[in-house]
Amino acid sequence: MAVVDLRPLPVTTDPGRRLAQLAGGLVLYGVSMAMQIRAGLGLSPWDVLHEGLAEQTPLSFGLVTGITGAIVLLLWIPLRQRPGLGTVANVVVIAVAVDVALALIEAPAGLPARVALLVAGVVLNGVATAAYVGARLGPGPRDGLMTGLTARTGWSLWLVRTGIEVVVLSAGWLLGGTVGVGTALYALAIGPLAQAFLPFFAVRART
């Protein structure tokens, strides 16, 4: 598969399509998170943390997600990372979308339905990731933290990502977040899924 250039582009480059794609991708991302939560079979590492924090506070899952994203953005400062429009939108839109979706999606009763909802949520998450990343309007807070730490430490990207996700997964599990087969499925599938969908969404610079 050809390498897709994902370096940020000026907002003036095809703004209509990119802004719509960014917004749509972030909304779908929030919906996909809600689907995985309602399946009840395990969440992504960051969402295990978000759920654990929500369990320990009176805050909604979406609000916890937004606050966590804002805190992660503060960690960008010593890393000299620059947020883009998509970075800020990531914090706000996903937080709202996941709470709305949780209010609309009910937990299915049987295991087959829960498995189907989980798989659909993971696949939709891959589509949503490709959509908002492909808009090239700036990385999400957690992606920026990962790349910033990689640049500052010189460690490999996989080592930094693994380290971050082990820490947040462990903290979330201790706080009461749901760890299960869905956690493993997400870890194994999200990278290949996002890569497979990315060529359909990546905005290319005009020549």
ABEGO torsion letter per residue (X at the ends): XBBBBABBBBAABGAAAAAAAAAAAAAAAAAAAAAAAAAGAEBBAAAAAAAAAAAABABBAAAAAAAAAAAAAAAAAAAGBBBBAAAAAAAAAAAAAAAAAAAABBBBABAAAAAAAAAAAAAAAAAAAAAAAAAGAEBBAAAAAAAAAAAAAGBBAAAAAAAAAAAAAAAAAAAGBBBBAAAAAAAAAAAAAAAAAAAAABBBBBX
